[in-house]
Amino acid sequence: MSRRLLQAMTVLGILAVGSARGLAHHSAAMFDEKKTITVEGEVKEFQLTNPHSWLLVDVKDKAGKVSTWGFEAEGPSTLARAGIKPSDLRPGTKLTITGNPMKDGTHAAIWVNAVRADGKTFNPRAGFAVR
Amino acid sequence: MKRFLIPAVCSALVVLAGCKAPPAVEAPGISSAPAGSIPQRTKEQNTALGREHKTAWDLYQALKAEAKGGQKLPASMVPDWTGVYSRPADKGFTFDPDTPAGVATTAKLTPEYQARLDKRIADVKRGIEWDPISTCAPPGHPRWLTEPFLREFVPTPTQTWLINEMVNDIRRVYTDGRDHIPAEDRYPLYNGDSIGFWDGGKLVVHTNQLQGGIYQRQNPDYTDQVETVEIWQRADASTITADVWVYDPPSLAEPWYVKQAYVRLDPKQDLRIRYWNCAENQNNAVHQTQDGTTQFNGFSFDPKAGKK
């Protein structure tokens, strides 16, 4: 884990509130809802699948070593309701993404919010709003 | 804990995504349905109505008598329930959307099932939670009512299809006059066996032959003795509601009445229900650990290995 990433790790209870509740099928007990991590990287792959989609993000540390993080989100229809389209996050897209990390330190997290280099934000949980 | 989180979820959505009360969506072709004979009742009246009847079947028969035997649905009278709907997020996923913050459940549980719920909530506070549908099993009814995904409701003259996109889950309500399966041939089913009748614009449904489950995470259990009565109707141009009475003697000290609402999503979003393969991504596979909680089986973030 890079020093930069460690510095980015914060405890933001407000953002963590309810993070597991929007997830389908399996409990989110393996994630730490009281913590958030933020990493910068580029999209490796956007897996639009049920019951959860996964955004794979390659993160480079200061030494240039690349590690892949997985960010779990809702399924494709909920992402669509959140206004998140496959074309928004093509491989190579640069972004900063925040999530609730795994308790065991695995490079995976619940996707809370992502900000693309052009400033556009992507919040999967917004898909549960009825509009 | 969930009771505290529900209002916070919407608060977070308000902050993060502009979550707001759904606007009324004009539904094309909506005409006023005939009123029928069953009156609109308040929540208190419906709760009392449930208590007046010992079983779900008794309540169903009482409603049928009130509806003068009920009606089959001629093609000319099929109501227009067109649209894609979902359960409002600000209602959370609690079985009773009116559950006050800080209250575990509005159900009046038997001591055994209250103890089970208390343990479940305590376990979650310790980070231990396992959802029985983690295996990709369907939620089953009555939990079916709570899932927050896309829905379609399709009345036809002889049956009504209540569709939840999650695991392609369809409840079929037979309204052609048939009875339930004979008692000696019944066995537990995820969505049970549903029969119904129409009373004006109201679809009255009795469901039996269900199997045990949970109403939702951090909600109570129900058993395979659970039966429900529902009254489905269009409440306004953008909302379809279901009055629901749950009877389950082992777990409920008295029938549990709740009102569910499903809001029509803006057609401009062009939402389409697709096939839902719960097992399509190995990164979602989980198992129950020895201490009873949930853990991933392991990830592969290699794009070539991501999908089965």
Boltz contact constraints between the chains, C-beta under 6 A:
constraints:
  - contact:
      token1: [A, 17]
      token2: [B, 8]
      max_distance: 6.0
  - contact:
      token1: [A, 17]
      token2: [B, 12]
      max_distance: 6.0
  - contact:
      token1: [A, 18]
      token2: [B, 5]
      max_distance: 6.0
  - contact:
      token1: [A, 18]
      token2: [B, 8]
      max_distance: 6.0
  - contact:
      token1: [A, 18]
      token2: [B, 9]
      max_distance: 6.0
  - contact:
      token1: [A, 18]
      token2: [B, 12]
      max_distance: 6.0
  - contact:
      token1: [A, 21]
      token2: [B, 5]
      max_distance: 6.0
  - contact:
      token1: [A, 21]
      token2: [B, 9]
      max_distance: 6.0
  - contact:
      token1: [A, 25]
      token2: [B, 133]
      max_distance: 6.0
  - contact:
      token1: [A, 25]
      token2: [B, 134]
      max_distance: 6.0
  - contact:
      token1: [A, 26]
      token2: [B, 131]
      max_distance: 6.0
  - contact:
      token1: [A, 26]
      token2: [B, 134]
      max_distance: 6.0
  - contact:
      token1: [A, 26]
      token2: [B, 286]
      max_distance: 6.0
  - contact:
      token1: [A, 26]
      token2: [B, 294]
      max_distance: 6.0
  - contact:
      token1: [A, 27]
      token2: [B, 129]
      max_distance: 6.0
  - contact:
      token1: [A, 27]
      token2: [B, 131]
      max_distance: 6.0
  - contact:
      token1: [A, 27]
      token2: [B, 294]
      max_distance: 6.0
  - contact:
      token1: [A, 29]
      token2: [B, 127]
      max_distance: 6.0
  - contact:
      token1: [A, 29]
      token2: [B, 129]
      max_distance: 6.0
  - contact:
      token1: [A, 29]
      token2: [B, 293]
      max_distance: 6.0
  - contact:
      token1: [A, 29]
      token2: [B, 294]
      max_distance: 6.0
  - contact:
      token1: [A, 30]
      token2: [B, 294]
      max_distance: 6.0
  - contact:
      token1: [A, 30]
      token2: [B, 295]
      max_distance: 6.0
  - contact:
      token1: [A, 45]
      token2: [B, 303]
      max_distance: 6.0
  - contact:
      token1: [A, 47]
      token2: [B, 281]
      max_distance: 6.0
  - contact:
      token1: [A, 47]
      token2: [B, 306]
      max_distance: 6.0
  - contact:
      token1: [A, 49]
      token2: [B, 280]
      max_distance: 6.0
  - contact:
      token1: [A, 49]
      token2: [B, 281]
      max_distance: 6.0
  - contact:
      token1: [A, 50]
      token2: [B, 276]
      max_distance: 6.0
  - contact:
      token1: [A, 50]
      token2: [B, 278]
      max_distance: 6.0
  - contact:
      token1: [A, 51]
      token2: [B, 278]
      max_distance: 6.0
  - contact:
      token1: [A, 52]
      token2: [B, 284]
      max_distance: 6.0
  - contact:
      token1: [A, 54]
      token2: [B, 283]
      max_distance: 6.0
  - contact:
      token1: [A, 56]
      token2: [B, 301]
      max_distance: 6.0
  - contact:
      token1: [A, 68]
      token2: [B, 301]
      max_distance: 6.0
  - contact:
      token1: [A, 70]
      token2: [B, 299]
      max_distance: 6.0
  - contact:
      token1: [A, 70]
      token2: [B, 301]
      max_distance: 6.0
  - contact:
      token1: [A, 77]
      token2: [B, 150]
      max_distance: 6.0
  - contact:
      token1: [A, 123]
      token2: [B, 16]
      max_distance: 6.0
  - contact:
      token1: [A, 123]
      token2: [B, 17]
      max_distance: 6.0
  - contact:
      token1: [A, 126]
      token2: [B, 17]
      max_distance: 6.0
  - contact:
      token1: [A, 128]
      token2: [B, 89]
      max_distance: 6.0
  - contact:
      token1: [A, 128]
      token2: [B, 148]
      max_distance: 6.0
  - contact:
      token1: [A, 129]
      token2: [B, 13]
      max_distance: 6.0
  - contact:
      token1: [A, 129]
      token2: [B, 19]
      max_distance: 6.0
  - contact:
      token1: [A, 129]
      token2: [B, 89]
      max_distance: 6.0
  - contact:
      token1: [A, 130]
      token2: [B, 22]
      max_distance: 6.0
  - contact:
      token1: [A, 130]
      token2: [B, 86]
      max_distance: 6.0
  - contact:
      token1: [A, 130]
      token2: [B, 88]
      max_distance: 6.0
  - contact:
      token1: [A, 130]
      token2: [B, 263]
      max_distance: 6.0
  - contact:
      token1: [A, 131]
      token2: [B, 22]
      max_distance: 6.0
  - contact:
      token1: [A, 131]
      token2: [B, 266]
      max_distance: 6.0
